[in-house]
Amino acid sequence: MLQADRVMLAYLAVFRRPGSPGDAPPERMYISSLWQCFAQGWLNVFSQDTPAAPASRQEVPDAHTKSHE
């Protein structure tokens, strides 16, 4: 939280694009998003994506396996 009305989210997204072959390795992207609260609600006022190096097979869980931790 930067201020009461501004929040920065930073995370690693691991995903496969729609239409990708099932055996295609997942893509990884570091994402930073700045959100600001206005009278109408929260608005994403800035976003930046940076491609991450591919992960080894052991680092990325199978897309069909969900963690419930």
C-alpha positions in Angstrom: 0.0 0.0 0.0 1.5 3.3 -1.0 -1.3 5.5 0.3 -4.8 4.9 1.4 -6.0 5.3 -2.2 -3.0 3.8 -4.1 -1.7 0.2 -4.1 1.2 -1.3 -6.1 0.8 -5.0 -6.9 3.9 -6.9 -8.1 3.8 -10.6 -9.0 5.0 -13.4 -11.2 2.3 -14.6 -13.7 2.7 -18.2 -15.1 0.4 -18.9 -18.0 -0.3 -20.5 -21.3 -1.9 -18.5 -24.1 -5.2 -19.8 -25.5 -4.7 -22.1 -28.4 -1.2 -23.1 -27.3 -0.4 -26.8 -27.6 -0.9 -28.7 -24.3 2.8 -29.6 -24.1 4.0 -26.0 -24.7 6.0 -24.7 -21.8 4.2 -22.0 -19.8 5.2 -18.4 -20.2 6.3 -16.4 -17.2 6.0 -12.6 -16.8 6.8 -10.3 -13.9 4.0 -7.7 -13.6 3.8 -4.5 -11.7 0.4 -2.7 -11.5 -0.4 0.6 -9.8 -4.0 0.9 -8.8 -5.8 4.1 -7.6 -9.1 4.4 -5.9 -11.5 7.1 -7.3 -15.1 7.8 -6.5 -16.2 5.3 -9.2 -13.9 2.5 -7.8 -10.4 1.2 -8.3 -8.6 1.9 -11.6 -5.3 0.5 -12.9 -3.4 3.6 -13.8 -0.1 2.0 -14.7 1.0 -1.5 -15.6 4.4 -2.9 -16.7 5.2 -6.5 -17.8 8.7 -8.0 -18.1 9.2 -11.4 -19.6 10.9 -13.8 -17.2 13.3 -16.6 -18.0 11.6 -19.9 -18.7 11.3 -22.2 -15.7 12.5 -25.7 -15.4 9.7 -28.3 -15.5 10.1 -28.9 -11.7 9.4 -25.2 -10.9 6.0 -24.9 -12.5 3.1 -27.0 -11.3 1.0 -28.8 -13.9 -1.9 -26.6 -15.2 -4.3 -29.3 -14.1 -3.0 -29.4 -10.5 -4.3 -26.7 -8.2 -2.8 -25.9 -4.8 -5.3 -25.2 -2.0 -2.8 -23.9 0.5 
